[in-house]
Amino acid sequence: MSIYVGNLSYEVTEADLSAAFADYGSVKRVQLPTDRETGRMRGFGFVEMGSEAEEAAAIEALDGAEWMGRDLKVNKAKPREDRGGSFGGGRRNNNFSRGGGY
């Protein structure tokens, strides 16, 4: 499981986030999603820790804490929902995609 970290400064780096969470245990992975068009950080990230106990300690300590001028939102990451109907990725089931017609 991983930890969601929201309300991050746009200046934060993976190394910064890793160092902040290292006080609570071993950090296995840090991910900072970026906007596809601008390449700019999106203001949130994900951290994977070595154990559930380490994750719980980090969440308890850092949720609501001020860091880099922002009040962090830290909690267990929820599985990504299938949003369906997104542009460009879904298969369409209509006659036009198979060459059929009206």
Contacts in CASP RR format, 6 or more apart in sequence:
PFRMAT RR
TARGET T0000
AUTHOR 0000-0000-0000
METHOD contacts of the structure
MODEL  1
MSIYVGNLSYEVTEADLSAAFADYGSVKRVQLPTDRETGRMRGFGFVEMG
SEAEEAAAIEALDGAEWMGRDLKVNKAKPREDRGGSFGGGRRNNNFSRGG
GY
1 48 0 8 1.000
1 52 0 8 1.000
1 55 0 8 1.000
1 76 0 8 1.000
1 77 0 8 1.000
2 29 0 8 1.000
2 46 0 8 1.000
2 47 0 8 1.000
2 48 0 8 1.000
2 55 0 8 1.000
2 76 0 8 1.000
2 77 0 8 1.000
3 21 0 8 1.000
3 46 0 8 1.000
3 47 0 8 1.000
3 48 0 8 1.000
3 49 0 8 1.000
3 55 0 8 1.000
3 58 0 8 1.000
3 59 0 8 1.000
3 74 0 8 1.000
3 75 0 8 1.000
3 76 0 8 1.000
3 77 0 8 1.000
4 44 0 8 1.000
4 45 0 8 1.000
4 46 0 8 1.000
4 73 0 8 1.000
4 74 0 8 1.000
4 75 0 8 1.000
4 76 0 8 1.000
4 77 0 8 1.000
4 78 0 8 1.000
5 17 0 8 1.000
5 44 0 8 1.000
5 45 0 8 1.000
5 46 0 8 1.000
5 47 0 8 1.000
5 62 0 8 1.000
5 72 0 8 1.000
5 73 0 8 1.000
5 74 0 8 1.000
6 43 0 8 1.000
6 44 0 8 1.000
6 45 0 8 1.000
6 72 0 8 1.000
6 73 0 8 1.000
6 74 0 8 1.000
7 43 0 8 1.000
7 44 0 8 1.000
7 70 0 8 1.000
7 71 0 8 1.000
7 72 0 8 1.000
7 73 0 8 1.000
8 17 0 8 1.000
8 32 0 8 1.000
8 41 0 8 1.000
8 43 0 8 1.000
8 44 0 8 1.000
8 45 0 8 1.000
8 68 0 8 1.000
8 70 0 8 1.000
8 72 0 8 1.000
9 43 0 8 1.000
9 67 0 8 1.000
9 68 0 8 1.000
9 69 0 8 1.000
9 70 0 8 1.000
10 40 0 8 1.000
10 41 0 8 1.000
10 43 0 8 1.000
11 68 0 8 1.000
12 32 0 8 1.000
12 41 0 8 1.000
12 43 0 8 1.000
12 68 0 8 1.000
13 32 0 8 1.000
14 30 0 8 1.000
14 31 0 8 1.000
14 32 0 8 1.000
16 68 0 8 1.000
17 30 0 8 1.000
17 32 0 8 1.000
17 45 0 8 1.000
17 47 0 8 1.000
18 27 0 8 1.000
18 30 0 8 1.000
18 47 0 8 1.000
20 62 0 8 1.000
20 67 0 8 1.000
21 27 0 8 1.000
21 30 0 8 1.000
21 47 0 8 1.000
21 49 0 8 1.000
21 58 0 8 1.000
21 62 0 8 1.000
23 61 0 8 1.000
24 49 0 8 1.000
24 54 0 8 1.000
24 57 0 8 1.000
24 58 0 8 1.000
24 61 0 8 1.000
24 62 0 8 1.000
25 49 0 8 1.000
25 50 0 8 1.000
25 51 0 8 1.000
25 54 0 8 1.000
25 57 0 8 1.000
25 58 0 8 1.000
26 49 0 8 1.000
26 50 0 8 1.000
26 51 0 8 1.000
26 54 0 8 1.000
27 47 0 8 1.000
27 48 0 8 1.000
27 49 0 8 1.000
27 50 0 8 1.000
28 48 0 8 1.000
28 49 0 8 1.000
28 50 0 8 1.000
29 46 0 8 1.000
29 47 0 8 1.000
29 48 0 8 1.000
30 45 0 8 1.000
30 46 0 8 1.000
30 47 0 8 1.000
30 48 0 8 1.000
31 45 0 8 1.000
31 46 0 8 1.000
31 47 0 8 1.000
32 41 0 8 1.000
32 42 0 8 1.000
32 43 0 8 1.000
32 45 0 8 1.000
33 41 0 8 1.000
33 42 0 8 1.000
33 44 0 8 1.000
33 45 0 8 1.000
34 40 0 8 1.000
34 41 0 8 1.000
34 42 0 8 1.000
35 41 0 8 1.000
35 42 0 8 1.000
46 77 0 8 1.000
47 58 0 8 1.000
49 55 0 8 1.000
49 58 0 8 1.000
55 76 0 8 1.000
58 74 0 8 1.000
59 74 0 8 1.000
59 75 0 8 1.000
59 76 0 8 1.000
62 72 0 8 1.000
62 74 0 8 1.000
63 72 0 8 1.000
63 73 0 8 1.000
63 74 0 8 1.000
63 75 0 8 1.000
64 71 0 8 1.000
64 72 0 8 1.000
64 73 0 8 1.000
64 74 0 8 1.000
65 71 0 8 1.000
65 72 0 8 1.000
65 74 0 8 1.000
66 72 0 8 1.000
84 90 0 8 1.000
91 97 0 8 1.000
95 101 0 8 1.000
95 102 0 8 1.000
END
